[in-house]
């Protein structure tokens, strides 16, 4: 979400999420399959960009988390 329209390389995602390259690659593929992000070749590198569907999901999930927090529900 923070990357905007430029997207992020897999190494940047792995570093910010504190996950291994392999784990991030597998999770990104799942998100691509769900149409939440897309992969774009940018010269010699590949960047991952959030889609409109991904943005909608992110916002709805944030709303859910806020509601859960207000109701003091543990999940």
C-alpha positions, 0 to 999 in steps of 0.5 A: 500500500505504501509503495503507490503506483511505483510498486516494490521489488521483492527484496524491499517487501521481504526487508520491510516484512522481515520475511525470507525472500522465498516466503515473500515470493510464495505469498506474492504469488498467492496475491497475484492469483487472487488479483490483489497485486500484479507483477510488472517487469521494470527493466531488469527488475520485477516490481509488485504493485497493488491493484484496485481490488487489493486496495479495496480489500486493504481498506475493508480489512482496516475497517474490520480491525478498527471495529474489532478494536472498538468492540474489544474482541480478540481474534 
